[in-house]
Amino acid sequence: MTEALDIGFLADDTLGAARRLLGVEVITCIDGVETSGFITEVEAYLGVDDRAAHTFGGRKNKKNSMMFNDFGHLYVYTMHGHHCMNILTKEKTHPEGVLIRGIEPHIGRDVMIERRGRETGLTDGPGKLTKSLGVRREFHNGMELNNGILTLRPGRVPREIEATKRIGIDNKEEAVHYPYRFIVKGNPHVSRFRGKPAENNGWK
């Protein structure tokens, strides 16, 4: 098995880290069952200066307290009953992170189908992919990466990365327009995909 990814790059610029996460393989081992996928879609959230971030203005509460960990930890929150997984960047004094919005299924697709109760649209959204991977707030919020439960591993290389506005933050004033969402262009395993998939789903 390929060794775990060196995640030191997460300590640097959050926007750069978000782009570097595209193509990385996320592997979970839940109750001895392994599933994985290659990251296809992410959104960067730049902490105290980003009105769309949970830590905007430096606010800290019970819900977002795990955002104040160092890089390489998970922040898992729930929204409308769905669990959403963020990978923290930088140091705890800069509570920033990257929301994982989409993955392309790799290992354990049959398990993902069972967990989701469907055969299509398994991982093209932040709540969908966490359910497919078995990630939940009550078990994994605040967890450190590469611990045997959730591991990052070198994966695939995007042919082209596209930057767009983030999704679902229509009431966040100027932050609505920030191009902080990054996708593997032409990969169908992203939110709201339309059109024809690119050759090799956009991978080199």
N, C-alpha and C positions, 0 to 999 in steps of 0.2 A: 504493500500500500504506500502511496506517495505520502511523504511527511506533511505535517500541518504547515499551513502558510505562515511565514514570518509576518506578523501583524504590526511591526514597528511603524509602518507607514501611516497607521491610524493616528499617531501622535501629532502628525503635521497638519497641513491645511485640510479642512473638512471637505471642501469642494473637490480637491485633488483626490482625497481618499475615496470619495463617492465614485468618481470615475474609475479608480483602480479596483474597486470592488466588482465592477461588471465583469462577468466571466468566471469569477471565483466560485468554487463549488462549496455549498453549504451542506454539511452532513450531520444528521441527527441520529442518535442511538437512544431510543425510548423503549424501556422495558425489553432491551435486547434486540429490538427491531430497527434496522437501519434504513433510512431514506435520504435522498439527496437531490439537489438540483443546482444548475448553474445560474448565477444572478444575472437577470436581464434588465431590471428596472430598479432605480433607487431615487430617493429624494434626500437632499442635504438640508439640515436645519441648523442655523448658525447661532443658536443660543440667545444670549441676552439682547443682542441687537436685531434679532429676526422676529418680527411680530407673529409669524406663524409657528414659532417654536414654543414648546411647553414651558421653556425656561426664560421666555422673553422678559426683559426687565429685571432678571435675577430672581424671579419668584421661585419659591421652593415650598412644596407641600407634600402630603402623604403620597399622592399619586405619582409625582414626578421625582421623588427623592433619589431614585436610582440613577437619574441623569447626572447626579453629582459624584459619579465614580470616575476613575481614570479611563483612558482609552482601552478598548479590548474587552469591555463588559457589555452585557445586553441590557436594554431598557425595553420592557414589554408592557404595553398598556392595552386597555380594552376600550373599544368604541362600538356602540350599537351591538354589543354582544360578541364582537370579533376581537381577536388578539392581534396586535400589531408589533412587529419586532424591529428594534433599532439597534444598530451597532455604534457604540460610543466612540468618539474621537477626542483628541487633545487631552489635556489634564483636567482634573476635577474642578479647577477654578474656571474652566471654560466649558460649561455644560452643553456640548454640541454633539450631534450624531447624524447617522444616516439611516433613514427608514428603508427597509427592504420591501419593495413593492411587487416584484415579480421574479420568478425563477423558471427555468426550463427543466422539467422533471428528468432525472437520470436514474438513480437507484431506487427500487421499491415503488415503482409506479402503481403496482397492484395494491400495495398498502395505502397509497394516497387515494386511490379510487374507493377503497373501503372506508377510509376516514371521512371522505367528502360525500360519499353516497352518490357519486356520479362519475362518468368517464371522461367528460370534457370540461374545459375551464377549471382545471385543478389548481392552478397556481398563478393566475393572471390578476393578482390583487393582493394587498398586504394581509387581509384576513384569510383569504383562501390558502395562501402558501403556508401560513403558520398552522392551520388545521391539517394540511397535507403532511407537514413535517412533524406534527405532534407537539408544537411549541405552545405553552400556555403561561399566562402571567403568574399564576399562583405557584408554579414550579420553577420558572426560568428567569423571572425578572431579577436583575442584579447579578446574574451568573457570569462568570468569567469564560471567555472563549477558549477553545482548544483544550477542553477538560474531559473529553471522552463522551460527553453528552451532546454538545454542539461544537463541531470542528469546522474550520475553514481550511480549504485545500486548494492548491493551484488547479485551475480548470481550463477554460477556453479563452480565446482572444477575440474580442469584437473586431469586425472589419471596419465598422464606423460607429461612433457614438454620437447620438443626437441629444441636444439640450432643449428642454421645453419648460414652460411654467408648471408649477406643481398642481396637483389635483385636490379638489375638495377644500380649498381655503379661501373661498370667495369673499369672506367677510374680514380679511386680514389686511385691508388697505394697501399700502405700497408693496407689501410682501407678496401680494397676488401675482405681481409681474416678474418676480425674480426667476431667472432661468435655472432653477436649482434641481430640476428633475432630469435624470440622465437615463437613456435607454440604449440597448443594442438595436441599432436601426434595422428594421425589417424582421425582427424576431416576433413571432406571434404570441409569445408567452409574456405579454405586457398588458397593462390596463387599457381597456378601450381600443384594442388593436383593430384596425380597418385595412382592407386592401389585401394584397398578395404577399405572402412571406418572401423574404429575400433568399437567394441561394444559400444553402447550408444554414438557414435561419439567421443569417447575418454574422456567422462566425468565420474566422479565417480558416 
